[in-house]
Amino acid sequence: ELENQLAAKSKTLDELKQSLALNGSAEQTPEAQSLRVAELYEMMDSIVNQVAQLKASMQSILEQWKAYDEIYAEVSLMTARYLYCIEQCKPGEEASLEALKKQVKTLK
């Protein structure tokens, strides 16, 4: 979105430069207008560079979040498996045949 806005502003700046070249201005000399337009182009280039740096940083952050999400999902699955194993491996309070049958049924 920022890149699109910058492209639009760049186009507007080009139009302004052309307009000033054709029409001129009574308030400023052509040299002053050229300097001001050059300053605007420098500011625009600076902003474009900052947006490029921001985009690279955001891409890096996005990749780190994706890695985090993948690892988090894996850890969550492993935790659930371990909890299930712990629950199933608890020694029963009663070692009756009925309790063992119930545990076998639960495992099935």
N, C-alpha and C positions, 0 to 999 in steps of 0.2 A: 504494500500500500504506500509506504514511504517512497519507494522507488518510482511508483506511478505519479505521485504528487511532485516529486523532483523533476520528472520528465516534463510534466505540465508546466512547472515553473520555469524550466529551462527554455521551453518553447515561448513562454510569455516574455522572458528576458530577450530572446532573439528578436521577437516582434518589437519590443521596446527599442532595441538597438537600431533596427531598420527604420522605425518611426522617427527616432531622433536624427538619424542620418538624412532622412528625406525632409523632415519638417524643421529641424533645428529648434532652438529655444532662445528666446530673448533674454531669459534670466541667467543662462549659463553660456559660457563660451564653448565652442565645439571641443576644445582640449579638455575642459572640465567635465563635459559630458562623457567623453571617451574614457577619462580616468574613472569616473563613477561607474560606468558600465564594466570596465575592467575589474574594479573592486567587486562588483556584483558577481562576475564570473568566478573570481577567486573564492568568494564566499560560497558560491554554488559548488565549486570543486571540493572545497573543504567539507561541506555537508555530505556530498556524494561519498567521499572517503570515509567519513564517520559512519554513514549508513552501511557501507560495505563491511567495516569492522564490526558493527553491531550485528549484521547478518551472520558473519562468521562466528561470533561469540554465541549467538542464539542457536546456530546449528550445532555447535559443540555442546551446549547445554541440553539441547533436545536429544542428542545421541547419548549423553550421560543419563538422562531420565529414562530413555528406552532401556538401557542396560540395567538401570536400577529396577525398573518394572519387571524385567525378565528374571533377574536374580531374586526379587521379592516373591514372585510367583513360585519359583523353584523352592525357595526356603519355606514358604507357606505349605506347599505340598509335602515337603519332607517332614515338617512339623506335624501335620495331620497324620502322616503315616506312623511317625514315632508315637504320637499320642494313642493311636489305635493299637499299636503293638503293646504299649505299656498297659493299656486297658485290658487287652486280651491275655496278657501274661501274668496278671495279678493272681496270686495264689488264692484259691477259693477257701472260704471259711469252713465249708463242709466238703468233704471228699466223698460224698455219697454218689451212688450210681445215678440217681436222679439229677444231681447237680452237674455231673459230667455229661449226661445226655443233653441237658439244657445248653451247656457250653458248646457242644458239638452242633446242635441245632442253630445256635447263634452264629457260629463260624460259617456254617453252610449258607 
